[in-house]
Amino acid sequence: MTHRNNGRNTDGTFAPGNPGKPRGTRHKATQAALALLDGEAEALSRQAVTMALEGDTTALRLCLERIAPPRRDAPVSFSLPPMQSASDAAKAAGAVLDAVAAGDLTPQEGSHIMALVETYRRTLETSTLEARVAALEEGDNENCSVACKT
């Protein structure tokens, strides 16, 4: 059942044939603000720079945020032992902790890398278990003994 005035079902979803607003449509308040600023961007930017140069700290912060936005993520480089098995994850975790302790990595970077190491360890562990189960299901005891030991 749909409401007459807005084309929505009683559960709030749009009725068939009514997709809602077209993709990319802006709110009326946003359109009004953009209309007011249309053609004034250069003058406003110049004024903000002038105010910043005169010592207005808010204008200065605004200008600097536009020139050099805050750094979100950056690549890091440090030595990490290769991980060929799930047990190698402990060595890799130790290397990450050493890099954080030495100041080569920030604690946040170390945390992110530890999450990657843990995900990779789980992936290795899962693939090993999958190989063991497949060998057991095939009744292939010779291959199972090899897969079960890795």
N, CA, C and O atoms as a GROMACS GRO file, in nm:
protein
  600
    1MET      N    1   0.084  -0.117   0.000
    1MET     CA    2   0.000   0.000   0.000
    1MET      C    3   0.089   0.124   0.000
    1MET      O    4   0.189   0.130   0.072
    2THR      N    5   0.053   0.224  -0.081
    2THR     CA    6   0.133   0.345  -0.091
    2THR      C    7   0.056   0.465  -0.040
    2THR      O    8  -0.067   0.470  -0.044
    3HIS      N    9   0.133   0.562   0.007
    3HIS     CA   10   0.074   0.691   0.044
    3HIS      C   11   0.060   0.774  -0.083
    3HIS      O   12   0.144   0.767  -0.172
    4ARG      N   13  -0.046   0.852  -0.091
    4ARG     CA   14  -0.070   0.932  -0.211
    4ARG      C   15   0.030   1.046  -0.225
    4ARG      O   16   0.070   1.078  -0.337
    5ASN      N   17   0.070   1.107  -0.117
    5ASN     CA   18   0.146   1.231  -0.127
    5ASN      C   19   0.296   1.214  -0.150
    5ASN      O   20   0.360   1.307  -0.198
    6ASN      N   21   0.353   1.099  -0.118
    6ASN     CA   22   0.497   1.089  -0.137
    6ASN      C   23   0.542   0.967  -0.216
    6ASN      O   24   0.662   0.952  -0.238
    7GLY      N   25   0.454   0.880  -0.259
    7GLY     CA   26   0.491   0.766  -0.343
    7GLY      C   27   0.568   0.657  -0.271
    7GLY      O   28   0.635   0.577  -0.336
    8ARG      N   29   0.560   0.652  -0.139
    8ARG     CA   30   0.632   0.549  -0.063
    8ARG      C   31   0.534   0.445  -0.010
    8ARG      O   32   0.416   0.474   0.013
    9ASN      N   33   0.586   0.325   0.010
    9ASN     CA   34   0.508   0.220   0.074
    9ASN      C   35   0.497   0.252   0.223
    9ASN      O   36   0.565   0.340   0.274
   10THR      N   37   0.411   0.178   0.292
   10THR     CA   38   0.394   0.203   0.436
   10THR      C   39   0.520   0.170   0.514
   10THR      O   40   0.538   0.222   0.625
   11ASP      N   41   0.609   0.084   0.460
   11ASP     CA   42   0.734   0.053   0.530
   11ASP      C   43   0.845   0.154   0.499
   11ASP      O   44   0.958   0.138   0.546
   12GLY      N   45   0.813   0.257   0.422
   12GLY     CA   46   0.910   0.362   0.394
   12GLY      C   47   0.986   0.346   0.264
   12GLY      O   48   1.055   0.438   0.222
   13THR      N   49   0.975   0.229   0.198
   13THR     CA   50   1.044   0.209   0.072
   13THR      C   51   0.964   0.272  -0.040
   13THR      O   52   0.844   0.296  -0.027
   14PHE      N   53   1.031   0.300  -0.152
   14PHE     CA   54   0.962   0.359  -0.265
   14PHE      C   55   0.875   0.256  -0.334
   14PHE      O   56   0.910   0.138  -0.344
   15ALA      N   57   0.761   0.301  -0.381
   15ALA     CA   58   0.670   0.215  -0.455
   15ALA      C   59   0.729   0.184  -0.592
   15ALA      O   60   0.812   0.260  -0.641
   16PRO      N   61   0.687   0.074  -0.656
   16PRO     CA   62   0.737   0.043  -0.791
   16PRO      C   63   0.711   0.160  -0.886
   16PRO      O   64   0.605   0.221  -0.884
   17GLY      N   65   0.810   0.188  -0.968
   17GLY     CA   66   0.797   0.298  -1.063
   17GLY      C   67   0.837   0.432  -1.005
   17GLY      O   68   0.833   0.532  -1.077
   18ASN      N   69   0.876   0.439  -0.878
   18ASN     CA   70   0.918   0.564  -0.816
   18ASN      C   71   1.057   0.544  -0.757
   18ASN      O   72   1.070   0.501  -0.642
   19PRO      N   73   1.162   0.573  -0.834
   19PRO     CA   74   1.297   0.548  -0.786
   19PRO      C   75   1.348   0.652  -0.687
   19PRO      O   76   1.460   0.638  -0.637
   20GLY      N   77   1.270   0.755  -0.657
   20GLY     CA   78   1.318   0.860  -0.568
   20GLY      C   79   1.391   0.967  -0.646
   20GLY      O   80   1.366   0.985  -0.765
   21LYS      N   81   1.480   1.039  -0.581
   21LYS     CA   82   1.555   1.144  -0.649
   21LYS      C   83   1.658   1.084  -0.742
   21LYS      O   84   1.713   0.977  -0.714
   22PRO      N   85   1.684   1.152  -0.852
   22PRO     CA   86   1.790   1.102  -0.942
   22PRO      C   87   1.925   1.104  -0.872
   22PRO      O   88   1.948   1.185  -0.782
   23ARG      N   89   2.012   1.017  -0.913
   23ARG     CA   90   2.146   1.006  -0.855
   23ARG      C   91   2.220   1.140  -0.871
   23ARG      O   92   2.220   1.198  -0.980
   24GLY      N   93   2.282   1.186  -0.764
   24GLY     CA   94   2.360   1.309  -0.768
   24GLY      C   95   2.280   1.435  -0.742
   24GLY      O   96   2.335   1.545  -0.744
   25THR      N   97   2.150   1.422  -0.717
   25THR     CA   98   2.067   1.539  -0.689
   25THR      C   99   2.109   1.601  -0.556
   25THR      O  100   2.131   1.530  -0.457
   26ARG      N  101   2.119   1.734  -0.554
   26ARG     CA  102   2.161   1.803  -0.433
   26ARG      C  103   2.040   1.861  -0.360
   26ARG      O  104   1.938   1.893  -0.420
   27HIS      N  105   2.056   1.874  -0.230
   27HIS     CA  106   1.953   1.933  -0.146
   27HIS      C  107   1.934   2.079  -0.184
   27HIS      O  108   2.028   2.143  -0.231
   28LYS      N  109   1.813   2.133  -0.165
   28LYS     CA  110   1.782   2.272  -0.202
   28LYS      C  111   1.871   2.371  -0.129
   28LYS      O  112   1.912   2.471  -0.188
   29ALA      N  113   1.902   2.345  -0.003
   29ALA     CA  114   1.989   2.435   0.073
   29ALA      C  115   2.130   2.436   0.013
   29ALA      O  116   2.194   2.542   0.006
   30THR      N  117   2.178   2.321  -0.029
   30THR     CA  118   2.310   2.313  -0.092
   30THR      C  119   2.310   2.388  -0.224
   30THR      O  120   2.405   2.461  -0.255
   31GLN      N  121   2.203   2.372  -0.302
   31GLN     CA  122   2.193   2.444  -0.429
   31GLN      C  123   2.191   2.594  -0.407
   31GLN      O  124   2.253   2.668  -0.483
   32ALA      N  125   2.121   2.639  -0.303
   32ALA     CA  126   2.114   2.782  -0.274
   32ALA      C  127   2.251   2.836  -0.233
   32ALA      O  128   2.291   2.944  -0.277
   33ALA      N  129   2.323   2.761  -0.150
   33ALA     CA  130   2.456   2.805  -0.106
   33ALA      C  131   2.552   2.810  -0.224
   33ALA      O  132   2.631   2.904  -0.235
   34LEU      N  133   2.547   2.712  -0.312
   34LEU     CA  134   2.633   2.712  -0.430
   34LEU      C  135   2.600   2.828  -0.522
   34LEU      O  136   2.689   2.888  -0.582
   35ALA      N  137   2.472   2.861  -0.534
   35ALA     CA  138   2.431   2.974  -0.618
   35ALA      C  139   2.487   3.105  -0.563
   35ALA      O  140   2.530   3.191  -0.640
   36LEU      N  141   2.486   3.122  -0.431
   36LEU     CA  142   2.540   3.243  -0.369
   36LEU      C  143   2.691   3.256  -0.390
   36LEU      O  144   2.742   3.365  -0.412
   37LEU      N  145   2.760   3.142  -0.384
   37LEU     CA  146   2.906   3.144  -0.396
   37LEU      C  147   2.955   3.141  -0.540
   37LEU      O  148   3.074   3.160  -0.566
   38ASP      N  149   2.864   3.115  -0.634
   38ASP     CA  150   2.902   3.101  -0.775
   38ASP      C  151   2.974   3.227  -0.823
   38ASP      O  152   2.921   3.338  -0.815
   39GLY      N  153   3.095   3.209  -0.871
   39GLY     CA  154   3.173   3.321  -0.923
   39GLY      C  155   3.251   3.397  -0.817
   39GLY      O  156   3.326   3.488  -0.851
   40GLU      N  157   3.234   3.362  -0.692
   40GLU     CA  158   3.302   3.434  -0.583
   40GLU      C  159   3.417   3.354  -0.521
   40GLU      O  160   3.482   3.402  -0.428
   41ALA      N  161   3.442   3.235  -0.571
   41ALA     CA  162   3.543   3.148  -0.510
   41ALA      C  163   3.681   3.213  -0.507
   41ALA      O  164   3.751   3.204  -0.407
   42GLU      N  165   3.720   3.279  -0.617
   42GLU     CA  166   3.852   3.340  -0.622
   42GLU      C  167   3.863   3.455  -0.522
   42GLU      O  168   3.964   3.467  -0.452
   43ALA      N  169   3.762   3.538  -0.514
   43ALA     CA  170   3.765   3.652  -0.421
   43ALA      C  171   3.765   3.603  -0.276
   43ALA      O  172   3.836   3.658  -0.193
   44LEU      N  173   3.685   3.501  -0.247
   44LEU     CA  174   3.681   3.447  -0.110
   44LEU      C  175   3.814   3.383  -0.074
   44LEU      O  176   3.861   3.398   0.039
   45SER      N  177   3.874   3.312  -0.168
   45SER     CA  178   4.004   3.249  -0.141
   45SER      C  179   4.109   3.355  -0.115
   45SER      O  180   4.189   3.342  -0.022
   46ARG      N  181   4.110   3.460  -0.196
   46ARG     CA  182   4.207   3.570  -0.178
   46ARG      C  183   4.188   3.634  -0.041
   46ARG      O  184   4.286   3.664   0.028
   47GLN      N  185   4.062   3.656   0.000
   47GLN     CA  186   4.034   3.717   0.130
   47GLN      C  187   4.083   3.628   0.244
   47GLN      O  188   4.139   3.677   0.342
   48ALA      N  189   4.061   3.496   0.231
   48ALA     CA  190   4.106   3.403   0.334
   48ALA      C  191   4.258   3.406   0.346
   48ALA      O  192   4.311   3.404   0.457
   49VAL      N  193   4.328   3.411   0.233
   49VAL     CA  194   4.474   3.417   0.235
   49VAL      C  195   4.521   3.548   0.298
   49VAL      O  196   4.614   3.549   0.378
   50THR      N  197   4.456   3.657   0.263
   50THR     CA  198   4.492   3.788   0.321
   50THR      C  199   4.473   3.786   0.472
   50THR      O  200   4.560   3.832   0.546
   51MET      N  201   4.360   3.734   0.518
   51MET     CA  202   4.334   3.726   0.662
   51MET      C  203   4.437   3.637   0.732
   51MET      O  204   4.482   3.667   0.842
   52ALA      N  205   4.473   3.527   0.666
   52ALA     CA  206   4.573   3.437   0.725
   52ALA      C  207   4.707   3.507   0.737
   52ALA      O  208   4.775   3.492   0.839
   53LEU      N  209   4.745   3.583   0.635
   53LEU     CA  210   4.873   3.655   0.638
   53LEU      C  211   4.873   3.766   0.742
   53LEU      O  212   4.978   3.805   0.791
   54GLU      N  213   4.754   3.816   0.777
   54GLU     CA  214   4.743   3.920   0.880
   54GLU      C  215   4.739   3.861   1.020
   54GLU      O  216   4.736   3.936   1.118
   55GLY      N  217   4.739   3.728   1.031
   55GLY     CA  218   4.747   3.665   1.162
   55GLY      C  219   4.619   3.598   1.211
   55GLY      O  220   4.616   3.550   1.324
   56ASP      N  221   4.516   3.594   1.130
   56ASP     CA  222   4.392   3.525   1.169
   56ASP      C  223   4.419   3.374   1.169
   56ASP      O  224   4.435   3.314   1.063
   57THR      N  225   4.424   3.315   1.288
   57THR     CA  226   4.462   3.173   1.299
   57THR      C  227   4.358   3.080   1.237
   57THR      O  228   4.394   2.975   1.184
   58THR      N  229   4.232   3.116   1.243
   58THR     CA  230   4.130   3.032   1.182
   58THR      C  231   4.146   3.032   1.030
   58THR      O  232   4.138   2.926   0.967
   59ALA      N  233   4.168   3.148   0.973
   59ALA     CA  234   4.190   3.157   0.828
   59ALA      C  235   4.318   3.084   0.789
   59ALA      O  236   4.323   3.017   0.686
   60LEU      N  237   4.421   3.096   0.873
   60LEU     CA  238   4.547   3.027   0.846
   60LEU      C  239   4.527   2.877   0.845
   60LEU      O  240   4.576   2.808   0.756
   61ARG      N  241   4.454   2.825   0.946
   61ARG     CA  242   4.427   2.681   0.952
   61ARG      C  243   4.350   2.636   0.828
   61ARG      O  244   4.381   2.532   0.769
   62LEU      N  245   4.250   2.713   0.788
   62LEU     CA  246   4.169   2.681   0.672
   62LEU      C  247   4.256   2.674   0.547
   62LEU      O  248   4.244   2.580   0.468
   63CYS      N  249   4.342   2.774   0.529
   63CYS     CA  250   4.430   2.776   0.411
   63CYS      C  251   4.526   2.658   0.411
   63CYS      O  252   4.545   2.593   0.308
   64LEU      N  253   4.587   2.630   0.527
   64LEU     CA  254   4.682   2.518   0.534
   64LEU      C  255   4.615   2.384   0.511
   64LEU      O  256   4.675   2.295   0.450
   65GLU      N  257   4.492   2.367   0.558
   65GLU     CA  258   4.420   2.241   0.534
   65GLU      C  259   4.394   2.220   0.387
   65GLU      O  260   4.389   2.106   0.340
   66ARG      N  261   4.376   2.329   0.312
   66ARG     CA  262   4.350   2.316   0.169
   66ARG      C  263   4.480   2.293   0.090
   66ARG      O  264   4.481   2.223  -0.010
   67ILE      N  265   4.589   2.355   0.139
   67ILE     CA  266   4.717   2.340   0.070
   67ILE      C  267   4.774   2.200   0.094
   67ILE      O  268   4.814   2.132  -0.001
   68ALA      N  269   4.777   2.158   0.218
   68ALA     CA  270   4.833   2.027   0.255
   68ALA      C  271   4.735   1.958   0.350
   68ALA      O  272   4.744   1.976   0.471
   69PRO      N  273   4.642   1.879   0.296
   69PRO     CA  274   4.545   1.812   0.382
   69PRO      C  275   4.614   1.716   0.479
   69PRO      O  276   4.725   1.671   0.452
   70PRO      N  277   4.548   1.684   0.591
   70PRO     CA  278   4.610   1.594   0.688
   70PRO      C  279   4.647   1.460   0.625
   70PRO      O  280   4.572   1.405   0.544
   71ARG      N  281   4.761   1.409   0.664
   71ARG     CA  282   4.808   1.282   0.609
   71ARG      C  283   4.725   1.169   0.666
   71ARG      O  284   4.717   1.153   0.788
   72ARG      N  285   4.665   1.093   0.580
   72ARG     CA  286   4.577   0.984   0.622
   72ARG      C  287   4.655   0.854   0.639
   72ARG      O  288   4.645   0.785   0.741
   73ASP      N  289   4.731   0.821   0.538
   73ASP     CA  290   4.801   0.694   0.540
   73ASP      C  291   4.926   0.708   0.453
   73ASP      O  292   4.922   0.773   0.348
   74ALA      N  293   5.033   0.651   0.496
   74ALA     CA  294   5.157   0.659   0.420
   74ALA      C  295   5.223   0.521   0.418
   74ALA      O  296   5.210   0.445   0.514
   75PRO      N  297   5.292   0.489   0.311
   75PRO     CA  298   5.362   0.360   0.309
   75PRO      C  299   5.477   0.359   0.409
   75PRO      O  300   5.542   0.461   0.432
   76VAL      N  301   5.500   0.243   0.468
   76VAL     CA  302   5.611   0.227   0.562
   76VAL      C  303   5.703   0.119   0.509
   76VAL      O  304   5.661   0.030   0.435
   77SER      N  305   5.829   0.128   0.547
   77SER     CA  306   5.926   0.030   0.501
   77SER      C  307   6.007  -0.019   0.621
   77SER      O  308   6.068   0.060   0.694
   78PHE      N  309   6.008  -0.148   0.641
   78PHE     CA  310   6.088  -0.211   0.745
   78PHE      C  311   6.103  -0.358   0.708
   78PHE      O  312   6.030  -0.408   0.623
   79SER      N  313   6.197  -0.427   0.772
   79SER     CA  314   6.220  -0.567   0.736
   79SER      C  315   6.123  -0.656   0.813
   79SER      O  316   6.103  -0.642   0.934
   80LEU      N  317   6.064  -0.748   0.740
   80LEU     CA  318   5.968  -0.842   0.796
   80LEU      C  319   6.006  -0.980   0.745
   80LEU      O  320   6.019  -1.000   0.624
   81PRO      N  321   6.024  -1.077   0.835
   81PRO     CA  322   6.062  -1.210   0.788
   81PRO      C  323   5.951  -1.271   0.703
   81PRO      O  324   5.833  -1.242   0.724
   82PRO      N  325   5.989  -1.356   0.606
   82PRO     CA  326   5.887  -1.418   0.521
   82PRO      C  327   5.798  -1.511   0.602
   82PRO      O  328   5.843  -1.576   0.697
   83MET      N  329   5.673  -1.518   0.564
   83MET     CA  330   5.578  -1.606   0.632
   83MET      C  331   5.535  -1.714   0.534
   83MET      O  332   5.460  -1.688   0.439
   84GLN      N  333   5.582  -1.835   0.558
   84GLN     CA  334   5.546  -1.948   0.475
   84GLN      C  335   5.451  -2.043   0.547
   84GLN      O  336   5.388  -2.128   0.485
   85SER      N  337   5.441  -2.027   0.678
   85SER     CA  338   5.352  -2.111   0.757
   85SER      C  339   5.293  -2.026   0.868
   85SER      O  340   5.339  -1.915   0.896
   86ALA      N  341   5.191  -2.080   0.932
   86ALA     CA  342   5.124  -2.005   1.039
   86ALA      C  343   5.220  -1.978   1.155
   86ALA      O  344   5.208  -1.876   1.223
   87SER      N  345   5.314  -2.067   1.178
   87SER     CA  346   5.407  -2.047   1.290
   87SER      C  347   5.504  -1.932   1.264
   87SER      O  348   5.560  -1.876   1.359
   88ASP      N  349   5.524  -1.895   1.138
   88ASP     CA  350   5.612  -1.782   1.106
   88ASP      C  351   5.551  -1.649   1.148
   88ASP      O  352   5.621  -1.548   1.155
   89ALA      N  353   5.421  -1.648   1.176
   89ALA     CA  354   5.354  -1.524   1.216
   89ALA      C  355   5.412  -1.470   1.347
   89ALA      O  356   5.417  -1.348   1.366
   90ALA      N  357   5.454  -1.558   1.435
   90ALA     CA  358   5.513  -1.514   1.562
   90ALA      C  359   5.643  -1.437   1.537
   90ALA      O  360   5.669  -1.336   1.603
   91LYS      N  361   5.723  -1.483   1.442
   91LYS     CA  362   5.847  -1.412   1.407
   91LYS      C  363   5.814  -1.276   1.346
   91LYS      O  364   5.880  -1.176   1.376
   92ALA      N  365   5.714  -1.273   1.260
   92ALA     CA  366   5.674  -1.148   1.197
   92ALA      C  367   5.620  -1.050   1.301
   92ALA      O  368   5.650  -0.931   1.297
   93ALA      N  369   5.540  -1.100   1.395
   93ALA     CA  370   5.486  -1.015   1.501
   93ALA      C  371   5.600  -0.958   1.586
   93ALA      O  372   5.596  -0.842   1.625
   94GLY      N  373   5.700  -1.039   1.613
   94GLY     CA  374   5.816  -0.993   1.688
   94GLY      C  375   5.891  -0.884   1.613
   94GLY      O  376   5.938  -0.788   1.674
   95ALA      N  377   5.902  -0.897   1.482
   95ALA     CA  378   5.969  -0.796   1.401
   95ALA      C  379   5.891  -0.664   1.404
   95ALA      O  380   5.950  -0.556   1.410
   96VAL      N  381   5.759  -0.673   1.400
   96VAL     CA  382   5.675  -0.552   1.407
   96VAL      C  383   5.694  -0.484   1.542
   96VAL      O  384   5.712  -0.363   1.549
   97LEU      N  385   5.690  -0.562   1.650
   97LEU     CA  386   5.709  -0.505   1.783
   97LEU      C  387   5.847  -0.441   1.798
   97LEU      O  388   5.859  -0.335   1.859
   98ASP      N  389   5.949  -0.504   1.742
   98ASP     CA  390   6.083  -0.447   1.746
   98ASP      C  391   6.088  -0.314   1.671
   98ASP      O  392   6.151  -0.218   1.717
   99ALA      N  393   6.021  -0.308   1.556
   99ALA     CA  394   6.021  -0.184   1.476
   99ALA      C  395   5.948  -0.072   1.550
   99ALA      O  396   5.990   0.044   1.544
  100VAL      N  397   5.839  -0.106   1.621
  100VAL     CA  398   5.768  -0.005   1.700
  100VAL      C  399   5.856   0.041   1.815
  100VAL      O  400   5.865   0.160   1.844
  101ALA      N  401   5.922  -0.054   1.882
  101ALA     CA  402   6.008  -0.020   1.995
  101ALA      C  403   6.127   0.066   1.952
  101ALA      O  404   6.171   0.153   2.027
  102ALA      N  405   6.177   0.042   1.833
  102ALA     CA  406   6.291   0.119   1.784
  102ALA      C  407   6.249   0.255   1.728
  102ALA      O  408   6.335   0.339   1.700
  103GLY      N  409   6.120   0.277   1.713
  103GLY     CA  410   6.073   0.404   1.660
  103GLY      C  411   6.065   0.408   1.509
  103GLY      O  412   6.038   0.512   1.450
  104ASP      N  413   6.088   0.293   1.443
  104ASP     CA  414   6.078   0.288   1.297
  104ASP      C  415   5.932   0.292   1.252
  104ASP      O  416   5.902   0.338   1.142
  105LEU      N  417   5.841   0.244   1.337
  105LEU     CA  418   5.697   0.246   1.310
  105LEU      C  419   5.627   0.312   1.427
  105LEU      O  420   5.671   0.302   1.541
  106THR      N  421   5.518   0.381   1.397
  106THR     CA  422   5.436   0.436   1.505
  106THR      C  423   5.352   0.321   1.562
  106THR      O  424   5.333   0.220   1.494
  107PRO      N  425   5.303   0.335   1.683
  107PRO     CA  426   5.216   0.230   1.737
  107PRO      C  427   5.094   0.203   1.649
  107PRO      O  428   5.052   0.088   1.636
  108GLN      N  429   5.038   0.307   1.589
  108GLN     CA  430   4.922   0.287   1.501
  108GLN      C  431   4.962   0.208   1.376
  108GLN      O  432   4.889   0.118   1.333
  109GLU      N  433   5.076   0.241   1.318
  109GLU     CA  434   5.123   0.166   1.201
  109GLU      C  435   5.149   0.021   1.239
  109GLU      O  436   5.115  -0.071   1.165
  110GLY      N  437   5.211   0.001   1.356
  110GLY     CA  438   5.236  -0.135   1.403
  110GLY      C  439   5.108  -0.213   1.422
  110GLY      O  440   5.101  -0.331   1.389
  111SER      N  441   5.006  -0.147   1.475
  111SER     CA  442   4.876  -0.213   1.494
  111SER      C  443   4.816  -0.255   1.361
  111SER      O  444   4.763  -0.366   1.349
  112HIS      N  445   4.823  -0.169   1.263
  112HIS     CA  446   4.769  -0.202   1.131
  112HIS      C  447   4.845  -0.319   1.068
  112HIS      O  448   4.786  -0.408   1.007
  113ILE      N  449   4.977  -0.317   1.082
  113ILE     CA  450   5.057  -0.424   1.024
  113ILE      C  451   5.032  -0.556   1.097
  113ILE      O  452   5.028  -0.662   1.035
  114MET      N  453   5.015  -0.549   1.230
  114MET     CA  454   4.984  -0.671   1.305
  114MET      C  455   4.851  -0.730   1.260
  114MET      O  456   4.836  -0.852   1.254
  115ALA      N  457   4.754  -0.645   1.227
  115ALA     CA  458   4.625  -0.694   1.176
  115ALA      C  459   4.647  -0.766   1.042
  115ALA      O  460   4.584  -0.868   1.016
  116LEU      N  461   4.734  -0.712   0.958
  116LEU     CA  462   4.764  -0.779   0.831
  116LEU      C  463   4.833  -0.913   0.853
  116LEU      O  464   4.802  -1.012   0.788
  117VAL      N  465   4.928  -0.915   0.946
  117VAL     CA  466   4.998  -1.040   0.978
  117VAL      C  467   4.898  -1.144   1.029
  117VAL      O  468   4.903  -1.260   0.988
  118GLU      N  469   4.808  -1.103   1.116
  118GLU     CA  470   4.708  -1.196   1.171
  118GLU      C  471   4.615  -1.248   1.063
  118GLU      O  472   4.581  -1.366   1.062
  119THR      N  473   4.574  -1.163   0.973
  119THR     CA  474   4.487  -1.205   0.863
  119THR      C  475   4.560  -1.305   0.774
  119THR      O  476   4.503  -1.407   0.733
  120TYR      N  477   4.687  -1.277   0.744
  120TYR     CA  478   4.765  -1.368   0.662
  120TYR      C  479   4.786  -1.501   0.733
  120TYR      O  480   4.780  -1.607   0.671
  121ARG      N  481   4.810  -1.496   0.865
  121ARG     CA  482   4.826  -1.620   0.942
  121ARG      C  483   4.701  -1.705   0.935
  121ARG      O  484   4.708  -1.827   0.916
  122ARG      N  485   4.586  -1.642   0.952
  122ARG     CA  486   4.459  -1.717   0.944
  122ARG      C  487   4.438  -1.777   0.806
  122ARG      O  488   4.387  -1.888   0.792
  123THR      N  489   4.479  -1.702   0.703
  123THR     CA  490   4.467  -1.754   0.566
  123THR      C  491   4.556  -1.876   0.546
  123THR      O  492   4.513  -1.975   0.488
  124LEU      N  493   4.679  -1.868   0.595
  124LEU     CA  494   4.770  -1.983   0.585
  124LEU      C  495   4.715  -2.102   0.663
  124LEU      O  496   4.717  -2.216   0.615
  125GLU      N  497   4.665  -2.076   0.782
  125GLU     CA  498   4.610  -2.182   0.866
  125GLU      C  499   4.488  -2.248   0.799
  125GLU      O  500   4.474  -2.370   0.801
  126THR      N  501   4.404  -2.168   0.741
  126THR     CA  502   4.286  -2.220   0.674
  126THR      C  503   4.323  -2.304   0.553
  126THR      O  504   4.264  -2.410   0.530
  127SER      N  505   4.421  -2.258   0.475
  127SER     CA  506   4.461  -2.336   0.357
  127SER      C  507   4.525  -2.468   0.398
  127SER      O  508   4.506  -2.569   0.330
  128THR      N  509   4.599  -2.469   0.508
  128THR     CA  510   4.657  -2.594   0.558
  128THR      C  511   4.547  -2.690   0.603
  128THR      O  512   4.550  -2.808   0.570
  129LEU      N  513   4.450  -2.638   0.677
  129LEU     CA  514   4.339  -2.723   0.721
  129LEU      C  515   4.259  -2.775   0.602
  129LEU      O  516   4.214  -2.890   0.604
  130GLU      N  517   4.241  -2.692   0.501
  130GLU     CA  518   4.168  -2.736   0.382
  130GLU      C  519   4.240  -2.851   0.313
  130GLU      O  520   4.177  -2.947   0.269
  131ALA      N  521   4.372  -2.840   0.304
  131ALA     CA  522   4.450  -2.948   0.241
  131ALA      C  523   4.440  -3.076   0.323
  131ALA      O  524   4.431  -3.185   0.266
  132ARG      N  525   4.443  -3.064   0.455
  132ARG     CA  526   4.433  -3.182   0.541
  132ARG      C  527   4.297  -3.250   0.528
  132ARG      O  528   4.289  -3.372   0.517
  133VAL      N  529   4.190  -3.169   0.528
  133VAL     CA  530   4.056  -3.225   0.515
  133VAL      C  531   4.038  -3.292   0.380
  133VAL      O  532   3.981  -3.400   0.371
  134ALA      N  533   4.088  -3.227   0.273
  134ALA     CA  534   4.077  -3.285   0.140
  134ALA      C  535   4.150  -3.419   0.132
  134ALA      O  536   4.099  -3.514   0.072
  135ALA      N  537   4.268  -3.427   0.194
  135ALA     CA  538   4.343  -3.552   0.193
  135ALA      C  539   4.270  -3.661   0.273
  135ALA      O  540   4.269  -3.777   0.232
  136LEU      N  541   4.210  -3.623   0.385
  136LEU     CA  542   4.136  -3.720   0.465
  136LEU      C  543   4.011  -3.769   0.391
  136LEU      O  544   3.979  -3.888   0.396
  137GLU      N  545   3.941  -3.678   0.323
  137GLU     CA  546   3.821  -3.716   0.250
  137GLU      C  547   3.851  -3.808   0.133
  137GLU      O  548   3.769  -3.894   0.099
  138GLU      N  549   3.966  -3.791   0.072
  138GLU     CA  550   4.004  -3.877  -0.040
  138GLU      C  551   4.057  -4.011   0.009
  138GLU      O  552   4.076  -4.104  -0.069
  139GLY      N  553   4.079  -4.020   0.138
  139GLY     CA  554   4.133  -4.144   0.194
  139GLY      C  555   4.278  -4.165   0.155
  139GLY      O  556   4.328  -4.278   0.159
  140ASP      N  557   4.344  -4.059   0.119
  140ASP     CA  558   4.482  -4.066   0.075
  140ASP      C  559   4.572  -4.046   0.197
  140ASP      O  560   4.614  -3.934   0.225
  141ASN      N  561   4.600  -4.153   0.267
  141ASN     CA  562   4.678  -4.144   0.391
  141ASN      C  563   4.820  -4.097   0.367
  141ASN      O  564   4.879  -4.030   0.452
  142GLU      N  565   4.877  -4.130   0.249
  142GLU     CA  566   5.013  -4.088   0.221
  142GLU      C  567   5.021  -3.936   0.210
  142GLU      O  568   5.107  -3.873   0.272
  143ASN      N  569   4.930  -3.876   0.131
  143ASN     CA  570   4.928  -3.730   0.119
  143ASN      C  571   4.879  -3.663   0.246
  143ASN      O  572   4.922  -3.552   0.278
  144CYS      N  573   4.792  -3.728   0.319
  144CYS     CA  574   4.742  -3.673   0.444
  144CYS      C  575   4.854  -3.658   0.543
  144CYS      O  576   4.861  -3.559   0.616
  145SER      N  577   4.944  -3.757   0.547
  145SER     CA  578   5.054  -3.749   0.643
  145SER      C  579   5.146  -3.633   0.608
  145SER      O  580   5.205  -3.572   0.697
  146VAL      N  581   5.160  -3.602   0.479
  146VAL     CA  582   5.241  -3.488   0.438
  146VAL      C  583   5.167  -3.359   0.470
  146VAL      O  584   5.224  -3.269   0.530
  147ALA      N  585   5.038  -3.350   0.429
  147ALA     CA  586   4.960  -3.228   0.451
  147ALA      C  587   4.934  -3.206   0.599
  147ALA      O  588   4.928  -3.092   0.644
  148CYS      N  589   4.917  -3.313   0.675
  148CYS     CA  590   4.885  -3.299   0.816
  148CYS      C  591   5.004  -3.252   0.899
  148CYS      O  592   4.987  -3.201   1.010
  149LYS      N  593   5.124  -3.268   0.845
  149LYS     CA  594   5.244  -3.226   0.919
  149LYS      C  595   5.283  -3.083   0.891
  149LYS      O  596   5.368  -3.030   0.964
  150THR      N  597   5.227  -3.017   0.790
  150THR     CA  598   5.269  -2.880   0.758
  150THR      C  599   5.191  -2.780   0.837
  150THR      O  600   5.213  -2.660   0.822
   0.00000   0.00000   0.00000
